[in-house]
């Protein structure tokens, strides 16, 4: 057997294992994709797919159609959780690991209504930010050249192990070979919070910040390759009171490494700490600042 034949066989086997977990999501006249997270009816999709007027239907493998209910949605990540009446669903796990550029990935979904279409590509880039039509910003996205089209939204991006490494969420209409997915290490904690609470309440710190790559020597010193740079601190905010300043580099929070804004939010939302210990690099020196996040006012 040639290497190409072996690769072809492995891909076919991967698709056979994973595609039954991919579902179609229909709301009114709109349609998209989703993926079953658990056998007892929990489905992960995009927030923009699950919204709309009219009944929510979930098209399962084997031609079955089940009614669904939107449990919760998070616009910041464009993720939503649906609960269906169906049970014994084939399900896929969400990978917690960090992806690497160049990894082979497979996108499965229902582009233009063609159920469980499969495309193959690689991880083209990580940590991409993309403006939304509503004026928001999707942060920390996985970029892939696996073909993604309207209707793929909410479907899984899977790796060679058959684990979900991203939730396909956006395309640039005039581009070719550029698609975007919410990384699974974000989707995993967002989904768990939506299942429990129906929404994600992020505490208020009062900073504008962005993730950035570290210089190699500093990356070796701190043990990870990225951190969060503080760009602005709001007057009267918890961050200002704690002494955080523009230019600070946030390396950790409550003993957890901070490589992205999502890492910081995850610590605050899941841990719900009264106080947050931030490891900060400023002017070549490292220090720990204590900050008490403030509940964000209801919209």
N, C-alpha and C positions, 0 to 999 in steps of 0.2 A: 504493500500500500504506500502510495506517495504521501508526502507531507500535506499536499493540497487536498487529497482525498480524506486524510485524517481530520484536517481542519473543517472540511465540509460536513463530515459525519458528526463531529463534535457540535457544530453550530445547529445542525438539524436536531440533534438530541436535546440541546439546550432549549430550543424553541418549543419542542414537544413537551418539555417539562414545565415551561413557564407560561406559555400562551393561554392555557385554560383559566389562569387566574385573572386575565385581562377581561374587563367588561366594557360594555357600551353604556353611556349615561345620556339619557334624553330628558330634557325639560322643555315642555311646550314643543316648539319647532327646532330648538337648538339641540345639538348633540356633540358629545365628546367621548372621552375614554376614562377609565378608572382601573384600579387594581385592588383585588381583595387582600386585606391584611390579616384576616382571621376567618376561620371556618364558620363562625356564627354570625356572619352577615356584615361585618365592618368593611367598608370600601373607602379608599383614599382617591381623591381626584383634585382638580383645580377648583378654586372658589368661583372663578368666572364660568366654569362649566355647570356647577351645581346651582347657580342662581338663575332666576327666571320665573315667569308665571306659568302655571299649569302643573299637572301631575309630574312627578319624578319617576321615571322608569329605568330599570337596570337590566340590560340585555346580557345574559349569562351564556357560558359555553353550552353547546348542545341545543341552542335555539330557545332556551327558556327566557321568559321575561318576568321580572319581579318588581313589585312596587318598592319605592325607597323613600326615606325621610332624611333631610339634611339635618345632621346633628349639630354641626358648627362649621364656621368658616373663618379664615384669617386673611384679610386683604394684604397685609404686609408681605406675606409669602405666597399668596395666591393658592392656598391649600384649603381643602374642605374634606370633611368626613361625612359619609352617608351610611345609614343603617338600612339594610334591606331585610325583607321578610324571609329571604332564602337562607338555608342552613347547609352545612357540609360543603362549603365553597372551597375550591382549591385556592390556596393562599401562598403568598411569597413573603419572605422576610426582608426587612429594611436593613441594609448594611450600615454599620456604624463607622466603618473605617474611612480614611481619607483617600480620595482618588488620586491618581497620577496621570499627568498628561501623556497621551499615547496609548492608554489602555483601550482594548477593544470593548465596545459596548453595543448592545442591541436594543433598538426602540420597537415597542409593540403597541399597537393602538388601532384606532378606527378612522384613519384619514378619509375624509369625504364620504364616510359611511361604509367603506370597505373594511369589514370586521377583521380584526387580528392580523393586520398587515405588519410585516416584519422588515426592518431596515437595519443595516449593520454599518458601523463606523468606528471612530475612535473618539476619545476625549481630546478635544482640540485645545481647550484652555480651561482654567479654573478662576473663580472669584470675579466673574463678570457682573457688571451692573447694567440694568436695562430699564429705561423709563417706561411707564405704563401709559396707556391712552387716557387714564383717569388722572394723570398728573403725579402718580406715586413713583416709587423706585423699587424694583426687585433687585436685591443685593445677593452677592455671593453665588451666582448661578454657575452651573456647569455648561460649557459650550461644547457642542458635538457636531460632527459632520454626518452623523446618521440622519437620513432624510426624515424631517418632521413637517407635517402638513396640517392644515385645519382639520380638526377631528382627532388628532393625536393628543391634544391637550388633556392632561390628567392621566395618561398612560405611563407605564414604567419604562425607565431606561435601566437595563439589567447588565450585569457583568458576566464574566465567564463562569462564575460559580452559580449563576441563576439567582442572585440576590438583587434587590432593587437598590441601585446606586443614585437614582434621580427620578424625579417626576416631571415629565415633559410638560413645558408650560408656555413657551413663546417661540415665535419665529420673527425674522425680519422679512417682510413680504417680498421685497425686491432683491433679496440675497439668495444665493444657492449654497447649500452645504453649511449653513449656519443656523443651528437650533440651540435652544436653551432649556435646561432642566433645573429644578430645585434640588439641591443635593440631599441624599437620603439622611445624612446625619442631622440636617435641619428638619426634614419631614418627620423623622421618628419622634422627636420631642414635641413638635407642633401637633402631630396626630394624637399623641397621648393626652395632651392638655385639652384638645378639642373634644375628645371622647369623654373626659371627666367634667369639663366645665362649659363646653360649647363655644368658648371664645378664648383668646389669649390676651391676658392683661399684663402689659409690660410696665414695670415701674419706671418712674421718671427720674433721670439723673441730671439732665440739663446740659448735655454735651452734643456737639456735632463732631463726628469722627469717621474714620475710614480705616480699613485694613490695608497693610502694606507689607512687602517683603523686607526681611531684615538682611543686613550685611552678613556675609558668610561667617565672619568671626563672632559676631554677636549671636547669630543663630546657633552656633555650636555652644556658646556659653549658656544660653537660656534653654536650649534643648528643643526649640521649634523654630520654624523658618519664617513665621509671620507674627505680627502684633498689630495693635490698634493705635493709630495716631489721633490724638485729640486736636481738632481744628479750631473749635470755638467752645467757650464755656459761658452759659447764660447767667446774667446777674440774678441773684436771689435764689439760685438753684442749689440742690444738695451738693452738686459737684463743686460749685464755687465755695460753699461753706467748708468743704473738706480740703480745700487747697489745691484742687486739680487745676492745671494751667494749660493754655494752648501750647502745643508742641510736645506735651508729655506723651510717652509711649507706654501704653497699657500692656503689660506682659502676662498678668495673671489675675484671677479673681477668686478669693476664698480657696486658694490652693490649687485651682484648676488653670491650665494654660489658656490664654486668650490669644487666638490667632485671627479671629474675625469678630465682627459685631454680634454675629449669631452666638458665638461662644459666651459672650458677656450676657446676652439676653437669656440664654439657656440657664446660666447659673442663677440669675435673679428670679426667673419665673419658676423653675423647678424647685430650687432650694428655698425660695421665699425667705431669704435671710433678713433679719431686722437690720443688720449692719453688713456692709460689703467691704472686705479687705482687698484693696487693689494694689497690686505690685506695679510700681511705676518706675520707668527709667527717665531721668531728667538730667541733662548736662553731664552724662557719663556716669552718674551715680544712681543706684537703685534704692528705693524707699517704699514703704507700705503706708498707704493712706486709708483711713477709715471713713466710709461714707454711708449714710442712711438713705436709701432710695425712698422716694415719695410715691404713694399710689397716684396713678394718673387719673385726672378728672374724667368722668364719664362723658362720652361724646354727646 
